[in-house]
Amino acid sequence: MPPRSMKSMCVSVAWPAWILGNQPTARIIVASYSQRLSEKHSLDTRCVMQSSWYRVLFPEVELCKDQNTKYKFQTVQRGCRIATSVGGTLTGEGGDFIVVDDPLSSSQALSETFRKRATNWFDQTLITRLNDRKKGVIVVVMHRLHQEDLTGHLLSKPRNIWHHVCLPMISENKEIIYSIKRSILPSPVPIIQVTTNECKSSTGATSSRILYLKKEGQLLYPLDVGEIEMIKAELGSYAFAAQYQQNPLPLSSGIIKQEWLKRYRNFPDNLSHITQSWDTAVSTNDSSGFSVCTTWTKVNNKFYLLDVYRAKLEYPKLKEQVLSLAARWKPHAILIEAKTSGQQLIQELKTIPVIEIVPHNSKIARFHQIVPIIESGKVFLPHQAIWLSDFEYEILMFPETRHDDQVDSTVQYLQWMRDSSFRVAAIRTL
């Protein structure tokens, strides 16, 4: 399901309250990618169960006073709801119902380490917590983030035992969702009675109940076309296909397409605000990376690449080159990442406008954050330049390139500009 479609409210908050109302002895485990988020959902469920209207509906359900925490609360009938996170310990705990709600954040999904951590934890820890493997229920609810996320992992198994319900934001085909037969659900599981249409066979006999019918192109919930296009522009085609259409595309070479990169023949008239972005290295070995400085200007919310400097330098020469390029372009800001060589530059270069950059998330995650800017046609390269061929090759082939220093410098600049815009927008709304 897409973001903001109330999946957590339905599955992690309301459903556990409903189960415990009908089956106060049920033991429920709910997991998310972070303990903080999981405990928030737990508090929301507890708030529902302590409300006056809930107590009217389920007068026999009462919470224990001696086991009533964010992590775990319990009914007097010894049923409970347990909140945990991916990788969290569940020693001594078991569940009749297990809910996995967003096992990965969007940035974690781009990391192979986090993806394997989630799938290994599910296979080796969480699934062993079922009290009854034959009658227990496991529900995974999420929006897709990667072909190898938890949903992809489960659906790729040779013996697929999962009922897969996929609800894209924009229906790509005519879809009919039928109810699950009562006989395959463990008893006593609450069945919500809904108004349904009956499918009749040619003999007139009633078959499955239709719960939901979608036409091709129909939206999952009401949004106008402008809002959809805005979401696409902000996320980019890769993230929109995954998170909103539940159809993650392969993350291979060629993430950036040639036609997304626009051209200019002459420098923009207004060069009043110039920024330089440095990705530094301090070795000249064949296996070492390059030190790269990209020089940019921003005009009318478009970003123009003016110059690329790329070389292998020892530290003294690197410092000289930073000063030389600063003198040539007179930038208003010089972005330098706070790593070993960059940290030394930041400490020593007090006469020029250096800004220390502390990166968050993985390199590939940071790259995907700026893809929508390039895809929307806001990045301009010169029609001709000595350095242009190498720059284009690196950015168009990333992440399947030997060197990615020019990509790092570019991402650092575009991410800084993007974050600066967010900060300005936030200030304007105060």
ABEGO torsion letter per residue (X at the ends): XBBGAGAAAAAAAAAAAAAAAABAABBBBBBBABAAAAAAAAAAAAAAAABAAAAAABAABBBBAABBBAABBBBAAGBBBBBBBBGBBABGBBBABBBBBGABBAAAAABAAAAAAAAAAAAAAAAAABABAAABBBBBBBBBABAABAAAAAAABABBABBBBBBBABBABBBBBBBBBAAABBOBBBBBBBBBBBBBBAAGBBBBBBABBBBBGBBABBBBAAAAAAAAAAAEAAAAAAAAAGBBBBBBBGABBAAABBBBABBBABAABBBBBBBBBABABAABBBBBBBBBBBBGGBBBBABBBBBBBBAAAAAAAAAAAAAAAGBABBBBBBBAAAAAAAAABAABBBBBBBBBEBAAAAAAAAAAAAAAGABBBBABBAAAAAAAAAAAAOAABABAAAAAAAAAAAAAAAAAAAAAAAAAAX
